[in-house]
Amino acid sequence: MIDWRRLETRYAKLEWKQRLGNLASTLARAATAASNPRTAASVPDLLREGMWVIEWGRADTPLNVLIELAPMQKELGLLKRAWEQNNQAVRPLLAFRSRVMSDQVLKLLGLVQSPVQAPEVTRP
């Protein structure tokens, strides 16, 4: 059983960027765990941890970052509920969305660049 108060105390000592780095890691672990039957039991706790990390960071996280995190928090809750219904079809979706959200958090931190888009070609 996870001691959420202890975890909150640990996260409270971190700067917002460090918390977001941990969030990205938690989401990546959820993606990996969802794809492996031996680690699948940890998925609900990882999703809950992601939700809590977002919640705990509201005091010092910049508003523009919170605006990006709020929909993630909601989606994590929805994915957690879908996972708990033990629907096998949810596994690949959860793994995919968790990985995408992890990448989004890394982009918010400036640790990953957005893919380079080809310039538009104008025709004469």
Phi and psi in degrees as a GROMACS rama.xvg file:
@    title "Ramachandran Plot"
@    xaxis  label "Phi"
@    yaxis  label "Psi"
@TYPE xy
-85.1612  133.504  ILE-2
-88.9916  93.8815  ASP-3
-65.2931  -33.7716  TRP-4
-66.5908  -40.3159  ARG-5
-64.8043  -41.6775  ARG-6
-63.8353  -41.7906  LEU-7
-61.216  -42.2279  GLU-8
-61.0271  -41.4443  THR-9
-64.3665  -45.4409  ARG-10
-67.8337  -32.1371  TYR-11
-62.9054  -23.399  ALA-12
-80.6327  -11.1592  LYS-13
-93.906  151.8  LEU-14
-72.8818  160.652  GLU-15
-59.6044  -35.7044  TRP-16
-67.1712  -37.2183  LYS-17
-66.6362  -40.6056  GLN-18
-61.4053  -41.778  ARG-19
-66.629  -35.4852  LEU-20
-61.0203  -41.3657  GLY-21
-66.2497  -36.9012  ASN-22
-61.558  -46.0843  LEU-23
-59.3501  -41.675  ALA-24
-65.1876  -42.8313  SER-25
-61.7489  -42.5152  THR-26
-66.8004  -38.9193  LEU-27
-64.4813  -39.7202  ALA-28
-64.7519  -38.222  ARG-29
-62.8388  -41.02  ALA-30
-61.6158  -44.434  ALA-31
-67.7049  -43.9168  THR-32
-63.9816  -36.0438  ALA-33
-65.7768  -25.9544  ALA-34
-88.41  -4.63928  SER-35
-124.684  116.268  ASN-36
-57.3495  -27.734  PRO-37
-73.3997  -24.1432  ARG-38
-112.479  2.43622  THR-39
-59.5744  -28.9039  ALA-40
-64.1963  -21.0304  ALA-41
-83.44  -9.87554  SER-42
-58.2983  -49.9885  VAL-43
-57.8616  -39.8454  PRO-44
-67.7266  -37.4158  ASP-45
-66.2466  -41.4303  LEU-46
-65.1498  -41.9137  LEU-47
-63.2211  -41.623  ARG-48
-60.6773  -42.8993  GLU-49
-58.6051  -43.5353  GLY-50
-61.9405  -43.9084  MET-51
-67.9483  -39.4679  TRP-52
-59.0227  -41.1655  VAL-53
-64.3032  -44.9871  ILE-54
-62.1383  -45.5251  GLU-55
-68.3324  -18.4526  TRP-56
-92.7932  6.03022  GLY-57
-63.2531  -31.3508  ARG-58
-66.3394  -40.6238  ALA-59
-119.748  4.38728  ASP-60
-83.5103  133.841  THR-61
-57.5052  146.01  PRO-62
-57.4073  -41.9658  LEU-63
-62.6138  -30.0075  ASN-64
-75.9437  -42.5842  VAL-65
-58.8742  -36.9595  LEU-66
-62.0533  -34.2761  ILE-67
-76.9896  -32.4354  GLU-68
-80.6319  -29.42  LEU-69
-56.3095  -48.2232  ALA-70
-65.1899  -30.9243  PRO-71
-63.8818  -42.4456  MET-72
-60.1977  -43.4412  GLN-73
-64.6506  -44.5234  LYS-74
-63.87  -37.8161  GLU-75
-60.4114  -40.7472  LEU-76
-62.7718  -42.1904  GLY-77
-65.8929  -41.9466  LEU-78
-64.9601  -38.4667  LEU-79
-62.0923  -45.242  LYS-80
-63.4876  -41.7574  ARG-81
-63.8486  -40.6873  ALA-82
-61.687  -43.1605  TRP-83
-68.2277  -14.923  GLU-84
-82.1488  0.880457  GLN-85
58.193  36.5074  ASN-86
-86.4187  115.561  ASN-87
-60.9431  -27.5697  GLN-88
-67.8157  -19.4526  ALA-89
-75.2266  -27.5943  VAL-90
-53.1334  -55.0133  ARG-91
-66.5091  -34.7682  PRO-92
-64.7099  -45.8633  LEU-93
-62.7757  -43.6679  LEU-94
-60.976  -44.4847  ALA-95
-64.1384  -50.6777  PHE-96
-65.908  -37.1272  ARG-97
-63.2531  -41.4714  SER-98
-65.6955  -42.7535  ARG-99
-61.5425  -44.5216  VAL-100
-65.4513  -38.0195  MET-101
-59.1936  -45.5201  SER-102
-63.146  -38.5309  ASP-103
-62.5445  -41.2307  GLN-104
-64.7481  -42.2408  VAL-105
-62.9152  -35.2635  LEU-106
-66.5575  -39.9137  LYS-107
-59.7242  -33.8624  LEU-108
-82.2483  -7.8393  LEU-109
78.3525  16.5447  GLY-110
-90.0571  -16.4456  LEU-111
-133.297  135.29  VAL-112
-88.5401  149.423  GLN-113
-66.6093  151.017  SER-114
-59.8131  143.52  PRO-115
-75.0596  129.677  VAL-116
-97.8477  142.061  GLN-117
-68.1498  141.942  ALA-118
-66.9978  152.166  PRO-119
-68.7563  141.666  GLU-120
-100.925  126.205  VAL-121
-99.667  140.108  THR-122
-98.982  143.65  ARG-123
